[in-house]
Each structure stands twice: as C-alpha cells, then as structure tokens.
Amino acid sequence: MNVLTDMQPGQILARGVVRHLSSLGFACVEEFVPDRGLRVDVLALGPKGEIWVIECKSSRTDFMTDEKWQGYLPWCDRYFWAVDQEFPTDLLPEDSGLIIADAYDAEILRMAPEDKLAGARRTVLTRKMAQHAARRLQALRDPGAGKTYSAII
C-alpha cells in the first residue's frame, strides 16, 4: 500500500515539512485548529518553545483563493509558506518564510521574521497542541475512546 496515493497535494507537502522540522527538533501537528474558524496545515513547536505555522500551497489557485491566512499570524512566532519546486514563489509575500517541500523532505529557503507571541497565548496554544496530539494518538490506538471523551464535554 502506497500511503502517498491516498493523500491530497497539500498533505504531501505537509508530510515533507513535518519530516524536515522533526529533524530539527520540532514537534508537529497537521491540520490544527488554533481558534474557531481557523485550521492551519502544520503547527510546529520548537525545542525552545517557539511556535511556527506553515501553510502548504499546492497550486497558484490554492494560494489565490486562501483568504484566511492572515488570521493565522496572531497564532505563531513565525509564519511560513510551504510549496513545491514548481510553485511560482513570486506570488508569496516576502515578509513571510518560504519552505520548498516534497513528500520526503523540505528545505527552508527564507526564514520568516519573528513576531513573538504573548506568554499567555503561547501557554494556551502549547496546551491545546498537547491535548490535540494526545487525542489523535489515543484515537489511533483506541478508535472508540474519542466518543467517550466527546460525551463528557
């Protein structure tokens, strides 16, 4: 079974990004909801507690129709775009980071400027990420367990 054949183009980019960031000591969660109405492609928690958001764009149309990305900026210390080698990178804002990725790895071509989160928001986001990751792991190990948790809250 080839896991890549079941993935959307953005998920393939996210896979490479997560592999690369993991090699740098980051813990990553894909498709994370920092706040109601927002869903980031990759949220990465660095070894020093830094939080990065990475949006994966698989085509010009994907980028041009994304109207929510600026709403992600208050939820990270650094914001990146992840695209493949064929993507027209001149479309991307220069004041954000740039990652070139494929299904197997990625490379940071342009470091995003740092805009540090407030301590309280960082704490809330870190806890929310930990809870989200733990629930996902539990759902993999015991698919019925999530139903019990949902009934409690």
Number of C-alpha atoms within 10 A of each C-alpha: 5 6 7 12 9 10 13 11 19 20 21 21 27 30 22 20 30 25 18 18 19 15 11 11 13 21 19 23 20 18 15 19 19 19 12 6 8 14 18 21 22 24 27 27 23 16 11 8 13 17 23 23 25 25 26 27 22 19 15 14 9 11 18 11 8 10 8 12 16 10 13 18 17 15 23 25 19 22 26 25 24 29 28 21 11 9 16 11 17 7 10 17 11 12 12 16 22 23 24 22 25 21 19 14 17 22 15 17 11 15 14 19 14 14 13 14 18 12 9 9 13 18 13 12 21 18 12 15 21 15 12 15 17 12 15 15 12 14 14 12 10 10 11 11 13 14 10 9 10 8 7 6 5
